[in-house]
Each structure stands twice: as C-alpha cells, then as structure tokens.
C-alpha cells in the first residue's frame, strides 16, 4: 500500500502543497496497516533470520517489484484485515519473538529490530489501535479519492508552477529614422521633438530602431565626445560621378542607436538650415549617404521612415540607386510635419547634385514647374505611405486652403495618406519631477503648488506679484503661421489690470518689435522674452493659468499638449492637431479641456479669451476641475507609437 502511494506521488509532481501533506498523512496510516497485514508466521521468521544488509538490499530492490506485487493484491485486503483484528492480535502475541519492521514516517528508513513487548502491552496497543486504524483507513480512502479527483482536474498555470507568459509584443520590425534634427543633439522646431520621442517609444514596443542624423558642428560637445567611430567610405553623388567622404559616428541611448553622417564640407554650419542654395547639395548628400551608411553597416531595415523635405529624396534613392541592394527592399514612409516647407529649388541644381535619373524629373514627380523641382513632391510620389502628425491635418492638406500648392498631388495619393497625432516625451515634460520648477506637483497638488510657480514666474520676469491675477502665456516661433497678427489685435482689449501676458520666442522682426512695444506700454503686466530659453519655457508652462495657441494652421502642435500636462488651460483655434487634441469647454456639463474658436478672426480669439477669463474669475471650482482633467489626459507617445507600429506591420506582411 505504501509503495502504491509513493508511486502515485511520483506521478503527481504538480499537485499543490496541501495535497502533498495529505499524502504524508496517508503514509502514516499505511504504515500502521502494513504492520497488521504481515505475512504468514513462517515468512516473518524468515525475514527475521535475514541479516540487516540483506534487508537493506531487499529494501533497495522493493520499488521495482512492489508495484506489480501490490497490483496483484485484492483491493479488499484492508477491509479483510480490519475484520479480523482479534485473530491477528493473538498471532502477534503468540509470536512475540517475531521482530516487526517499523518505518519512520519522514525518513522512511528501516529502524533497528525491536524486541517483542510483554503480552499485556501488545494487547493494550492492539485494542487502542483497532478503532483508530479503522477510522484512519476510512480517512485514507477519502483522501486518496480526493487526491485522484484533483489530479484528474486540469491545473491552472499557477497550480502547475509554470511561469506566467510574458506579454506578446508582436512581430519585431526594424525601422531606420532619417531626419535633419533630433533633440537633444540639435533642435529648431517640433521635428526635433518627434525624432527624439517617437523612436524611444517604438523601442519600448519591441522595435529595432536606428536614427540617422547629420553630424552638425553645433551638436553639444558632451554628445560629440561619446560618439564612437563605426567606419568611413566614399560615395558617388553628383551626376558626373564626383565622390564624397562619408563617415559614421555612433551613439546609443534608451534602446535607440543614433548614427551620425560625418562630412565637414556639408555640416560645418552652425545652423542646420541656411535657407540658401547650399541646402541643395547638403540634403542631396544626406539622403543618399544615409542609405549608403545602412548598406555599409549591413543593417537592413524593414522600414525606412524619412521626415520632411530634407529627407524626401530617400524614397527615390531607394527605388533607383539602391534598388539592387538589400536596403532597397525596405518600405518607405514619409512624414510631413509642415507642408509649407517643401524643398523647392532650381531643377537643374537638384538634378546635378542628386544624380537621380532624368525620368524622375517629370510633372508627376519632382518637377514643380519649368524652372523648379520639389523634393517633397517627389518623395510623396515614390514612398509607400505618407503620414501627417494629426488626423485633421491629413484632411486639410488635400484642400486648396491648406494644400500649399500640392493639394491636387495629395488628393491623387490620398489612399496612402494617414494621420497620427503626435505625443510628447512625458519623461522630459513632467511637472512632478521637473528640476527647473520652483515647486513640483501632480494632478492632486496642482491647485496649491501652481500658485508657488506663478509667484516665481512673476518675480523672475518682472511682473507684479499677485496670485489672483490671471497669467496667459504664449510660447511660439514668431511667424504669421502662429496667428500672431490676431494676438496683436486683442492685446489692448485683454489688458484690464487683472490679466498678465508672457511671450517667449523669436522670429520675424515685426512681431518681436510689436511685443517689445507692449512690454513698455504695460509694465508689470506684459513681458516679451525675445529668445528661446528652455528654463523659461518650463517655468511659463508651470506658472501660467492659460496658454494661447491661435495658429493660422497647425499640423499638430506640441505646446497645447505640454500646457495640459502642466495644468495650463489651452486657448486654441480649431485647426489641425489643435482640433484633434483640445475639446471645447461645455459650460452646461462642465466638460472639455480648453477654449476654442473656429474661423481665423481676431474677434473670435478675443471672445475665447474672455470666456476663459469669465470662468477663471467667476467659477474657480469649474476652472480647477478643468485643470485637473488636463493633467490627467494622456498626452504621451504610447498610443501614437502603437499606431505607427501597426502601420509598419501592415506594410510589411511577409512575417
């Protein structure tokens, strides 16, 4: 019986600890029964005569023979033995010289031979154990039945002690990002933020990501020193076969590999963009050198994701100069961050420096008119997918109002256009950990701690220190795209003594001069910080109550996302990404996360600002509710990165 239980235990390795304890109890009862069902006296005498070494040897051999032996025994044996306790007891007393074997419950080792006790003692033990043995035997049967039932029941993952499966991150893809700027190396606008945050978000989704950038001389020295040399070669560039040096310097951070194309002849300028004819050879070289570097490194991406006109020639090179290479089999994706900038230059210049075949210079591809070629237009024609940085902007650019001369071309390629809203890097833009702030805060402490940051901002920028005044911020490039002509119109009307305005940015001189004028006119209430300063920007987001984004058009916009992250209510025009990310406040339901206006008119902007001021001064409870809603809104890259990954997988179904 004991061996049968042991055999069952061997086949039930996945049974829980509770069941194992039950088996151990069963062994105790089985051991008692084994004493009672001893074989005939002659056999017992024979066992007694055997030496301890023979017993040990027999004991060692028992596991192999015991299962067969026990299988042949009738199942009714325990009952039969229980029915004749007195007879067995008498036999044991009569044969008191017979030594019985006793097995320890835990160690299961054979104990020393035990001299038979006097008749009276044996009788007492037998009488005492008779009822207990029957009771334990019944309990044993119940436990065995329970064990068999549980063993037959399918086990859960936890019961089987099988490690929990890791979350399925889906099929792995390799993506090469090619763009002209990336924070923190070099940044002039929103492109730098996207090139920084999106690759890191994709790396967290199990994508193999590489970012290719020009190695500008203006890249901070701390990053230059950490770059590692990966190799160099010479590449044909121009239509006459002129060769140029291509160096590759590598830097790694946050699961992303950054490869910098090194050539002093093209990237020695302090500013990435000169808006001069020099940009033609610079970005023709960069587009081709990026693919040549991938080929040299033997790194074959599934997708080549290029950004804006500076990298728009990449899809053309993939299908022409690199068509017979492994890199040439990659899918090409082109993201338009701002359609206004298209890379339109002299056609003959582009034709010479790019070295592209003549057949791509036609009206459906690169040719803009009889004089000019359009790099972005050619990229749209040759890529597999065109993305924009918001859903609304993807629709707007196909209209004449927002199409910037390419509306017809984009409508022709409308089936390849997809809008995906940008996110922000919530590690950088996090008021709870931002070291640049006077006081950190989250959604629970924003109402209290934002006052501390407002006071610090007022003191730093020379404004009247008063926590009851409403502070409105404006962080922007100072260009007509940003709706600054509307702002100029409404400033006199909103400066009522209870409102303060802070402007941060640089750009067109007409706007810079206008804001300086207002600073002198409304001393203590208006500040014009004509420059871009990261420290000041963080403190404006944290210290102001509302943020103006009245853009004429806005592909996505990041300032409204950052302002919500920092608890500053956005006041925006319903265009592009502003429309997709800011829901207008509903006074009746106390819902929404900002104030909006639709048509590009100064009167509508003025009305939106006044609605915000009314809620701020007359119903602070509802205002505070909106601030908390804004801070709880998910503005990270997580959702957008998943959309990009789904797009990559859909474009590369060969896995």
NUTINU-414982 format. One record per residue: x, y, z of N, C-alpha, C, O in turn; residue in one letter. Coordinates in steps of 0.1 Angstrom, whole numbers, plus 5000, padded with zeros to 4 digits. Example, Ala and Ser with C-alpha at 12.3 -4.5 7.8 and 13.67 -1.06 7.14 Angstrom:
// residues 2
513249435078512349555078513249675078514249675085a 512849785071513749895071512950005079513450115080s 
***
This chain:
// residues 655
500849885000500050005000500950125000500650224993x 501950125008502850245009503550264996503650384992x 503950164989504650184976503750234966504150314958x 502450194967501450244957501250394959501150464949x 501250434971501050574974502250654969502150764963x 503450594972504750664967504750674952505150774947x 504250564945504150574931503250684926503550754916x 502150694933501150804929501750934931501551034923x 502550954942503151084945504151114934504251234930x 504851014928505751044918505051094905505651184898x 503851044902503151094890502351224893501751274884x 502451274905501651394908502551504913502351564923x 503651534905504551634910504051774910504551854917x 502951794902502451924901501351954911500752064911x 501051854920499951874930500451974940501551974943x 499552054945499852164955500352104968500251984971x 500852194976501452164989500452094998500752005006x 499152144997498152085006497951935003497751855012x 498051904990497851764986498951674991498851564995x 500151734990501351664995501251635010501651525014x 500751725018500551695032499651585034499851495043x 498551575026497551465027498251335024497951235030x 499151335014499851205011500651165022500751045025x 501351255029502151225040501351155051501751065058x 500151215054499251155064498851015060498750925068x 498650995047498250865042499350765044499050645047x 500650805043501750715045501750665060502150555063x 501350755069501350725083500350605085500650505092x 499150625080498150525081498550395074498350285079x 499150405063499550295055500650215063500650085062x 501450285070502550215077501950135088502350015091x 500850185095500250115105499549985100499549875106x 498950005088498249885082499249785078499049665079x 500449825074501449735069501949645080502249525078x 501949695093502249615104501249505106501549385110x 499949545104498849445107498749335097498349225100x 499049375084498849275074500149205071500549185059x 500849165081502149085080501848955074500748895075x 502748905066502548775060502548655070502648685083x 502548545066502448425074503648415084504648465081x 503448345095504548345105505848285100506948335104x 505748195090506948135085507748235077508948245078x 507048315070507648425062508348525071509348575068x 507548555082508148655091509348605098510348685100x 509348475101510548425108511748425098512848445102x 511448405085512448405075513048545074514248565073x 512248645074512648785074513548815086514548895085x 513148765098513848795110515248735109516248795114x 515348615103516648555102517548625092518848605093x 517048705083517848775073518748875080518348935090x 519948895075520848995080520349135077519649155067x 520749235085520449375081520849415067520149495061x 522049365063522449405049521549355039521249425029x 521049225041520149165031518849245031518249265020x 518449295043517149375044517349505036516449545029x 518449565038518749695031518749665016518149745008x 519349555012519449534997518049504992517649554981x 517249425000515849394995515049524995514249544986x 515349615005514649735006514949824994514049894988x 516149814989516549894978515949844965515649924956x 515749714965515149654953513649654952512949634942x 513049684964511549684965510849774955509849734950x 511249904953510549994945510249934931509149964925x 511149854925510849794912509849684912509049674903x 509849604923508949484924507649514931506649454928x 507649614939506449644947505149684939504149634942x 505249764929504049794921503349674916502149664917x 504149574910503549454905502849374916501749324915x 503649364927503149294939501849344944500849274946x 501749474945500549534951499449534941498249534944x 499749544928498749534918498049404918496849404915x 498749294922498049164922497249144935496349054935x 497549224945496749204957495349254956495149364949x 494349184961492949234960492749364968493349384978x 491949454962491649584968490949574982490949664990x 490349454984489549444997490449405008489949385019x 491749395006492649345017492549435029492449375040x 492549565028492449645041491249615049491249605061x 490149585042488849555049488949425056488549405067x 489549325048489649185053490449185066490149115076x 491549255066492449265077491749335089492049295100x 490949435086490349505097489249425103488949435115x 488649335096487549245101488049145111487249085119x 489349115111489849005120490949065129492049005129x 490749165136491749225144492149135156493349135159x 491249065162491548985174492448875170493448845177x 492148805159492848695154494348735152495248665156x 494448845145495848895142496548935154497748915156x 495848985164496449025177496948905184498048915190x 496148795184496648675191497848625184498848575191x 497848625171499048575164500348655167501348595169x 500148785168501248865172501748845186502948845188x 500848815195501248795209501948655210502948645216x 501348555203501948425203503348425197504248355201x 503448505187504748515180505548635185506148705177x 505548665198506148785203507548795200508148905201x 508248685197509648685195509948735180511048765176x 508848745173509048785159509248945158508549025165x 510248975151510549115151509849185139509949135127x 509149285142508549365131509349475127510149535134x 509149515114509849625109509049755111507849755108x 509749855115509049985117509750095108510950115109x 508950155099509550255091509150395096507950425099x 510150475096509850615101509050685090509150665078x 508050775095507150845086507950945077507650945065x 508851015083509551115075510751065068510851075056x 511650995075512950955069512750825061513550795052x 511750745064511450625057512650525057512850455047x 513450525067514550435068514150315077513250335086x 514850215076514550095084515150105098516350125099x 514350095108514850105122515449975127515249875120x 516049985138516649855143515549765147514449805150x 515849635148514949535151514449555166515249585175x 513149535167512549575180512149445188511449355182x 512649425200512249305208510749315212510349425216x 510049205211508649205214508449245228509149195237x 507349315230507049365243506149255250505649165244x 505949265263505049175270503649165264503249265258x 502949055267501649035261500749155265499949195256x 500749195277499749295282499949425274498949485270x 501249465272501449585265500949575250500349665245x 501249465244500849445230499349445229498749505219x 498649385239497149385239496649525239495749565232x 497249605249496749745250496849815237496049895233x 498049805231498349875219497449835208496949915200x 497149705207496249645197494849695199494249735189x 494349695211493049735214492849885211491849925205x 493949965215493850105213493850145198493250235194x 494650065191494850105177493750045168493650085156x 492949955173491949885165490949985159490649995147x 490350065168489350165164489950275155489450325146x 491150315160491850425153492250385139492250465130x 492650255138493150215125492050215115492150255103x 490850165119489650165110489350305106488950335095x 489350395116488950535113489950595104489550665094x 491250575106492250625097492250565083492550635073x 491850435083491750365070490650435061490850455049x 489550465068488450525061488850665056488650705045x 489550735065490050875061491050865050491150955041x 491850755050492850745039492150725026492650785016x 491150645026490350625013489850755008489850784996x 489250835017488750965013489751055007489551124997x 490951055014492051145009492551094996492851174987x 492650964994493150914981492150944970492550994959x 490850934973489850974963489951114960489851154948x 490151204970490251344968491551374959491451464950x 492651314962493851334955493651294940494151364931x 493051174938492851134924491951224917492151254905x 490951284924490051374917490751504913490551554902x 491551554923492251674920493351654909493551744900x 493951534909494951504899494351494885494951534875x 493051454884492351444871491951584866491651594854x 491751674876491251814872492451894865493551894870x 492151954854493152034847493652144856492952214863x 495052164856495652254865495752394859495852404847x 495652494867495852634862497352654861498152574866x 497752764855499152794853499852814866500952764868x 499152874876499752894889499952754896501052734902x 498952664896499052534903500152454897500752374904x 500352464884501352384877502752444879503752384874x 502852554886504152624888504852654874506052664874x 504052684864504552724851504752874851503752944855x 505852934847506053074847504953144838504653094828x 504553264843503553334836504153384822505353424822x 503353374812503853414799504053564799503353644804x 505153604792505453754790504453804780504053734771x 504053934782503153994772503653994758504854014756x 502853954749503253944735503354084729502354154727x 504554124726504854254720504754254705504954354698x 504354134699504054134685505354114677506454104682x 505154104664506254084655507254194655506854314656x 508554164655509654264656509854324642509954254632x 510054454642510454524629511654604632511854654643x 512354634621513554724622513154844614512754834603x 513454964620513055094614514255184615514855204625x 514555244603515555354603514855484601514255514591x 515055574611514555714610515655794604516855794608x 515255874594516155964587515656104588514556134582x 516256194595515856334596516956434598518056384601x 516656554598517656664598517956714612518956784614x 517156674622517356724636516756624646515756554643x 517256634658516756544668517256594682518456614684x 516356624691516656664704517356544712516856434710x 518356564720518956684724520156724716520956824720x 520456664705521656694697521456834689522356914690x 520356844682520056974676518556984674517956884670x 518057104676516557124675516257264672516757354678x 515357274662514857414658513357424659512757534658x 512657304660511257304660510657174665511457094671x 509457144661508757024666509356894660509256794666x 509956904648510556784642511656724651511656604653x 512356814658513456764667512856684679513456584683x 511656724684510956654695510456524690510656424697x 509856514678509356394673510456294671510356174674x 511556334664512656244661513356194674514056094674x 513156264685513656224698512756124705513156014709x 511456154706510556084715509955954708509855854714x 509655964695508955854688509855734687509455624690x 511155744683512055624683512155554697512155434698x 512255634708512255574721511055504725511055394730x 509855554721508555494723508455364715507955264720x 508955364703508955244695509855134700509555014699x 510955174705511955084711511355004723511654884725x 510455074730509755004741508754904736508254814744x 508354914724507354824718508054714710507454654701x 509354684713510054574707510454604693510654504685x 510654724689511154754675512654784676513054844686x 513354744666514754774665514854904657514554914645x 515355014664515255144659516655204657517455194667x 516855264646518155344643517755474638516855494630x 518455584643518155714639519455774632520555764637x 519255824620520355874612520256024611519256074606x 521356094614521356244615522656294609523656224608x 522556424605523856484601524656524614524056554624x 525956514613526856544624527156694623528256734618x 526256774628526456924628527556964638527756894648x 528257064635529257114644528657174656529257184667x 527357214655526657274667526157174677525657214687x 526357044675525956944684526756964697528056974696x 526156964709526956984721528156894723528056774719x 529156944728530456864729530256744738530956644735x 529356744748529156634757528756504749529056394753x 527956534738527556414730528556384719528756264716x 529256484714530356454705531356364710531956274704x 531756384723532756304730532356164732533256074733x 531056134732530555994735530355924722530055804723x 530455984711530255914698531455824695532655854698x 531155714689532155614685532255604670531255594663x 533455594665533755584651533355444646533755344652x 532455434636532055304630532555274617532555154612x 533155374610533755344597533555464588532955564591x 534155444576534055554566534255494552534855384550x 533855564542533955524528533655644519533355754524x 533855624506533555724496532355684488532155574485x 531555784484530255764477530155854465530555974466x 529655804454529355884442528055964445527155914451x 528156094442526956174445526356244432525256224429x 527156324426526656414416526456334403526956224401x 525856404393525556334380526856304373526856224364x 527956374376529256354370530056254377531256234373x 529556184387530256084395531256124405532056054409x 531156254409532056304419531856234432530756204436x 532956194439532956124451533156214463533856314463x 532456164474532456244487532656144498532256034498x 533356194508533656114520532356104529531556194530x 532155984534531055954543531655894556532155774555x 531655964567532055904580530855864588529755934587x 530955764597529855724605530255724620531255654623x 529555804628529855814642528555764649527455804645x 528755684660527555624666527455654681528455674688x 526155674685525855704699524655624703523755614694x 524555564715523455484719522855544732523555574741x 521555534732520855584745519355534744518755544734x 518855484756517455444757517055344747515855354741x 517855254743517555144734517555184719517155114711x 517955304717518055364703519455384699520255434706x 519755344686521155374681521055494672520255504663x 521955594674522055714666523255704658524355704663x 523155714645524255714636524355854629523455894623x 525555914631525656054625526556044613527655984613x 526056114602526856114590527756234591527356354593x 529056204589530156304592530756344579531256264571x 530656484576531356544565531456694567530356764567x 532556744570532756884573532356974562531957094564x 532456924550532157014538530657054538530357164533x 529856964543528356994543527757034556526857104556x 528356994567527757014580528557094590528457084602x 529357184584530157274593529457404597529957474605x 528257424592527457544595526957534609526757424614x 526857644616526257644630524857614630524357554639x 524057664620522657644619522357524609522857534598x 521457434613521157324603520657374590520857314579x 519857484590519257534578519757674575519757764584x 520157694563520557824558519557894550519658014547x 518557824545517557874535518257934523517758024517x 519457884520520157934508520357814499519957704501x 521057844488521257744478522157624483522157524477x 522857654494523757554500522957434505523457324507x 521657454508520857344513520657234502520357114506x 520757264490520557164479521657054480521256944482x 522957094479523956984480523956914493524156794495x 523656994504523756934518522756824519523056714524x 521456844515520456744518520356634507519756534509x 520856664495521056564485522056464490521956344489x 523156514495524256434501523756354512523956234513x 523056414522522556354534521656234531521756124537x 520656254521519756154518520456024512520155914516x 521356044503522055934497523055864507523155744507x 523755954515524755904524524055814535524655724540x 522855854539522155774549521855634545522155544553x 521455614533521255484527522555404525522655284528x 523555484521524855414518525455374532526155264532x 525155444542525655404556525055284561525655194566x 523655264558522955144562523555024554523754914560x 523855044542524454944534525854904539526154784539x 526655004542527954984547527954904560528754814563x 527054944569526954874582526254744582526154664592x 525754704570525054574568523854564577523554464583x 523154674579521954684587520754714578520554824573x 519954604575518854614566517554644573517054544579x 516954754572515754784579514554734571514554714559x 513454704578512154664572511554794566510854794556x 511654904574511055034570512155144571512855154581x 512155234561512955354562511955464563511155494554x 511955534575511055634578511755774577512455814586x 511455854567512055974565511156094568509956074568x 511756204572510956314578511156444570512356494569x 510156504565510156634559510956644546511656534543x 511056754540511756764527513156734527513756694517x 513856754539515256734540515656594537516756564533x 514756494540514956354537514056304527513956174525x 513356384519512356344510512956274498512156204491x 514256294495514856224483515156074487515455994478x 515056034499515355894503514555794496515155704490x 513255814495512455714487512855694473512855594467x 513255814466513755804452515055724451515255644442x 515955754460517255684460516955534463517655444456x 516055494471515755354474515355284462515855164459x 514555344453514055274441514855294429514555244418x 515955374430516855394419518255344422518655234418x 519055424428520455394431520655274439521655204438x 519655244449519855124458518855014455518654924464x 518255014443517254914440517754774440516954684443x 519054754437519554614437520254574449521054474449x 520054654460520654614473519654564483518454584481x 520054514494519154474505518354584510517154574513x 519054704512518354824517517254864508516254914513x 517454844495516454894485515154814486514154864480x 515054704494513854634495512954694506511854644508x 513454784514512754844525511554924521511454974510x 510554924530509355004527509755154531510355174541x 509255244523509555384525508355464531507255454525x 508455524542507455604548507955754549509055774553x 507055844545507455984546506456064555505256054552x 506956124565506156204574506256354571507356404570x 505056424569505056564566504756634579503656624585x 505756704584505556784597504956914594504256974603x 505256974583504757104579504857124564505957134558x 503657124558503657114543504157244537504557254525x 504257354545504657484539506157474535506557544525x 506957384541508357374537508557244529508357134533x 508857274516508857164506510157134499510257034492x 511157224501512457204494512357224479512757144471x 511857344476511657384462512957464458513157574463x 513657414448514857484443515057464428514257394422x 516057524423516357514409516457364404517157294410x 515657334394515657194389516957144385517357024388x 517757224377519057174372520057154383520857064383x 519957244394520857224405520557094412521457014416x 519257064415518856944422519256824413519656714418x 519056834400519356724391520856694391521256574391x 521656794392523156774392523556714405524256604405x 523156774416523656734429523156594433523756514440x 521856564430521256434434521856324426521956214431x 522156344413522556244404521456144401521656034396x 520156184404519056094401518756084386519156184379x 518255984381517955964367516956074361516156124369x 517056104349516256204343514756174344513856264345x 514356044344512956014343512156044356510956054355x 512856074367512156114379511856264379511056314387x 512356334369512156484368510956504358511256554347x 509756474363508656494354507556564363507656574375x 506456604357505456684364504756604375504156664384x 504756474374504056384384505056354396504556294405x 506256394394507256354405507956474410507356554418x 509156504406509956604411509756744405509956844412x 509356754393509156884386508056964392506856914393x 508357084396507357174402506857264390505657284388x 507757324383507357404371508557394361509557314364x 508557474351509657464341511057504346512057484340x 511057564358512357614364512757534377513857504379x 511757494385511957444398511657294399510857234392x 512357234409511957094413511557094428512057184435x 510757004432510157004445510556864452510056764448x 511456874461511956744468510756674475510656554474x 509956744482508856684490507856614480507356504483x 507556684469506656624459507156494454506356394453x 508456484451509056364446508956254457508756134453x 509256284469509156194480507756134482507556014484x 506756224480505356174482505056074471504355974473x 505556094459505256014447505955874449505355774445x 507155864454507855744455507755664468508155544468x 507255724478507155644491505955554491505055574483x 505955454500504755364501503655424510502555384508x 504055514519503055564529503455714532504555744534x 502455794533502555934537501855954550500655924551x 502556004560501856034573501956174576502856244572x 500956224583500956364588500856354604500556244609x 501056464611501156454625499856474632499756504644x 498756474625497356474631496356434620496656444608x 495256384625494156334616493556454608493356444596x 493256564615492656674608493656734598493156774587x 494956744601495856794591495956714578496156764567x 495856574580495856494568494656524559494756504547x 493556564564492456604556492656744550492256774539x 493156834559493256974555494256994543493957074534x 495356924543496356944532495856894518496556924508x 494756834518494156794505493156904500492556884489x 493057014507492257124502493157234497494257244501x 492557324489493357434483493757534494494857594493x 492957544505493357644515494557604523495357694526x 494757474525495957424533496957344525497957304530x 496657324512497457234504498857294499499657214495x 499057424501500357484498500857444483501957424481x 499857444474500157414460500257264457500457234445x 500157174467500257034464498956964467498956834468x 497857034468496556974471496156874461495756764464x 496356904448495956814437496856684438496356574436x 498056704440499056594440498756504452498856384451x 498356564464498056484475496656414474496556304479x 495756474467494456404465494656284456494056184458x 495656294447495956184438496456064446496255954443x 497256094457497855994465497055974478497655934488x 495856014479495056014491494955874498494855874510x 495055774490494955634496496255594504496155504512x 497255674503498455644510498755734522499755734529x 497755834524497955934535497255884548496055844547x 497955894559497455864572497855964582498956014582x 496856004591497156104601497356034615496455954619x 498456064622498656004635499156124644500156194641x 498356144655498656264663499956244671500256134676x 500756344672501956344680501656334695500556364699x 502656284702502656294717503756374721504456444713x 504056374734505256444739505956344748505456244753x 507256384750508056294759507756334774508156434779x 506956244780506556274793507556254804507356284816x 508756204800509856204809510556334811510956384821x 510656404799511156544799510156644805510456724813x 508956634800507856724804507056654815505956604812x 507456664827506856604839506956704850507956714856x 505856774854505956874865506256804878506656874888x 506056674880506256614892507756594895508256574906x 508556594884510056564885510856674879512056674879x 510256774873510956884866511856964875511357034884x 513156954873514157014882514157174880514857244888x 513557214869513657364866512557444873512557564872x 511657374880510557444886510757484900511657424907x 510057584905510257634918509557534928510057514939x 508457464923507757364931507157264922506457294913x 507557134925506957024917505556994922505157024933x 504756934912503356904916502856794906503456774895x 501756744910500956644901499556694901499256804905x 498656604896497256634895496556664909495656734909x 497156604919496556614932496956744939496256804947x 498156794936498756914943498857034934499357134938x 498257024921498457134912497857264916498457374914x 496657254922495957384926496757454936496857584936x 497357394945498157454956499557504951499957614952x 500257404944501657434941501757524928502857584926x 500757534920500857614908500957764912501557844905x 500457794924500557934929501957964932502458084930x 502757874937504157894940504957914928505758004927x 504657844917505357864904504857994898505658054891x 503658034900503158164894503958274900504458364894x 504058274913504858374920506258384916506858484914x 506958264914508358254910508458314896509458384893x 507458284887507458334873507358484873508058554866x 506458544881506158684882507458754887507858864881x 508058704896509358764902510458764892511158854890x 510558644885511658634875511558724863512558764857x 510358744859510158824846509658964849509359034839x 509759014861509459154864507959184864507659304861x 507059094866505659114866505259144880505959114890x 504159214882503559244895503259104902502559024896x 503759084914503458964921502058964927501859044937x 501158884921499758884926499158744921498958724909x 498958654931498458524927497058534922496558434915x 496258644924494958654920494758694905493758684899x 495858744899495858784885495958664876496658564880x 495358664865495358554855496558584846496658684840x 497458484845498658484837498458404824498158284825x 498558464813498358404800499758394793500358494791x 500158274789501458254782501358234767500258194762x 502358264760502558244746503958204743504858284744x 504158074739505458024736505357974721504657874718x 506158044713505958014699507158074690507858164695x 507358024678508158094668507258214664506058204662x 507958324663507158454660507058464645507758544638x 506058394639505858394625504358404623503558384632x 503958444610502458464608501758334608500458334610x 502358214607501658094608501058074622499958014624x 501658134632501258114646500158204650499758214662x 499558284641498358364645498758494653497958534661x 499958534652500458654660499758784656499658874664x 499258794643498558914640497258924647496859034651x 496658814650495458814658495758854673495058924679x 496858804678497258834692497558984693497159044703x 498159044683498459184683497159264684497159374690x 496159214677494859294677494159284690493459384694x 494259174698493459164710494259204723493559224733x 495559234722496259264734495659384742495459384754x 495459494735494859614742493559584749493359644760x 492759494744491459464750491559384762490659384770x 492559294763492559204774493459254786493359194797x 494159364783494959414794494159504803494159624802x 493359444812492459514820492859534835492059584843x 494059504838494559524852494559394860495259384870x 493759294855493659164862494359054854494358944858x 494859094843495458994834496959024831497259144829x 497758924830499158944827499458854815498958744814x 500358894806500758824794502258804793503058904795x 502658684791504158654789504358584775503758494772x 505258644767505558594754507058544754507958614758x 507258424749508558374747508758324733507958244728x 509758374726510058324713510858424705511158534709x 511258384693511958464684511558434670511058324667x 511758534661511258514647511258644639512258714639x 510158674632510058794624510158914632509658924643x 510959014627511259134635509959214637509959284648x 509059214628507759284631507059244643506559324651x 507059114646506459064658507259094670506759124681x 508559074669509459104680509359244685509259274697x 509259334675509159484678507859514685507759594694x 506759454680505459474685505359434699504759504708x 505859324703505759274716506659354726506359374738x 507759404721508659494729507859624732507959674743x 507059664723506259784725505259764736505059854744x 504559654735503559624746504259604759503659644769x 505459554760506159544773506359674779506259694791x 506759774771506959914776505659974780505660054789x 504659944772503360014775502659954787502060034795x 502759824789502059764801503159704810503159584813x 503859794816504959754825504259684838503359724843x 504859574841504359494853503259394849502859314857x 502759414837501659324832501959244819501259154816x 503059294812503359224799504859204799505659294802x 505259084795506759054794506958994780506358894776x 507959054773508359004760509758944761510759024762x 509958814762511258744763511558704749511258594745x 512258794741512558764727513858674726514958724724x 513658554728514658444726513958314729512758314733x 514658204728514158084733515058024743516258004741x 514458014755515157964767514457844773513257864777x 515057734774514357614778513957624793512857584797x 514757684801514457714815513157794817512257764824x 513157904809512058004810510757934804509657954810x 510857854794509757784788509057694799507857694800x 509857614806509357524816508557604827507557564831x 509157714831508557794841507257864837506457894845x 507257904824505957964819504857854819503757884823x 505157734814504157634814503657604829502457584831x 504557604838504157574852503557694859502757674868x 503857814855503357934862502158004857501458074864x 501957984844500758054838499457974840499557854842x 498358044839497057984840496457934827495757834827x 496858004816496357964803497457984793498358064795x 497357914781498357934771497657954758496657884754x 498058054750497558094737498158014726499458004725x 497357954717497857884705496857914694496157824690x 496858044689495858084679496358064664496158154656x 496957954661497557934648496657944636495557914637x 497258004625496558004612496357864607495257824603x 497357784609497357634606498357574616499357634619x 498057454620498957384629498857234626497957164630x 499957174620499957034617499656944629498856854628x 500256974640499956904653499957004664498957034671x 501157054667501257144678501657064691501056964694x 502757104697503157044709502957124722502757074733x 502857264720502657354731501357324739501357334751x 500357294731499057274738499057144746498457134757x 499857044741499956914749500856934761500456884772x 501857014760502757044772501957124782502057104794x 501157224777500457314786499457234795499257254807x 498757134788497857044796498556964806498056944817x 499756914802500556834811500956914823501056854834x 501157044822501557124833500357204839500557284848x 499157174835497957234841497657374837497057444844x 498157414825497757544819496757524809496957444799x 495557584810494457554801494757614787495057734786x 494657544776494957594763493757674757492557634759x 494057784750493157854742493557854728494557914724x 492857774719493457744706492357764695491157784697x 492957774683492057774671491857634666492757554667x 490657604662490257464658490857434644490157454633x 492057394644492757364631493857254634494457254645x 494057164624495057054625494956984639493956944643x 496156964644496256894657495656964669495256894679x 495457094668494757164679493357114680492857104691x 492657094669491357054669491256904674490256874681x 492256824671492256684675492456664690492056564696x 493156754696493656734710492956824720493056784732x 492256924716491657014726490157014724489657054714x 489356964734487956964734487457094740487757124752x 486557164733486057294739485257274752484557174754x 485357374761484757364774483157384772482757464764x 482457294779480957304778480557354792480657284802x 480057474792479657534805478457464812478357474824x 477657404804476457334810476757204816476157164826x 477757134811478057004816479456994823479856894829x 480157114823481457124829482357014824483056944831x 482457004811483356914804484256984794484057104792x 485256914789486156984780487457014787487557004799x 488457044779489857074785490457204779491657214780x 489657294773490257414768489157504762487957464762x 489557614756488657704749489157714735490357734732x 488157714725488457714711487657814703486657864708x 488157844691487457924682487757874668488857814666x 486857884658487057824646487657904635488757884630x 486958014631487458094619488658184624488758214636x 489458214614490758284617490358434618490558514608x 489758474629489358614631489758664645489658584655x 490258784646490658834659489558844669489758834681x 488358874664487158894673486858754680486458754691x 487058644672486758514678487758474688487458414698x 489058514686490058494696489758574709489958524720x 489358694707489058784718487958724727487958724739x 486958664720485758604726486258484734485758464745x 487158404728487558284735488358314748488258254758x 489258424747489958464759489058514770489258484781x 488058584766487058644776486258524782485958534794x 485958424775485258314781486158244791485658204802x 487358234788488358174798488458264810488458204821x 488558394808488758484820487458474828487558484841x 486258474822485058464830485058344839484658354851x 485358234834485358104842486458114853486158074864x 487558174849488658184859488258264871488558234882x 487758384868487458474879486058454886485958484898x 485158394879483758384885483458234889482458224897x 484058144885483758004889485057924890485357834881x 485857954900487157894901487057744903487957664900x 485957694909485857544911485857474898486557374896x 485057524888484957464875486357474868486757384860x 486957594870488357614864489357504869490057444861x 489257494882490257394888489957254883490857174882x 488657224882488257084876488857064863489356954860x 488857164854489457154841490957144841491557064833x 491557214850493057204852493357054855494357004850x 492656994864492956854869492656764857493456664855x 491556784849491356704838492456704828492856604822x 492956824826494056844816495356764821495956704813x 495556774834496756704839496656554838497656474837x 495356504839495156354838495056304824494956184822x 494956394814494856354800496156284795497256334798x 496056174788497256104783497756174771497156164760x 498856244772499456314760500856254757501656314750x 501056124761502356064759502356004744501356014737x 503455944741503655884728503155744727503155674717x 502655684738502355544739501255504729501555404721x 500155574728499155544719499555564705499355484696x 500255674702500655704688501755604684501655564672x 502655564692503655474689503055344685503555274675x 501955294691501255174688500655184674500655084666x 500155304671499555324657500655314646500455254636x 501855374649502955364640503355224638503655174627x 503455144649503855004648502854924640503254844632x 501554944642500554874634500754914619500554824611x 501055034617501255074603502455004597502354954585x 503554994604504754924599504454774596504854724586x 503754714606503454574604502554554592502754454585x 501554644590500654634579501354644565500954594555x 502454724566503254754553504254644550504754634539x 504554564560505554454559504954324563505354264573x 503954264555503254144559504054014557503453914558x 505254024553505953904549506353814561506753694559x 506153864573506453784585505353694589505453614598x 
***
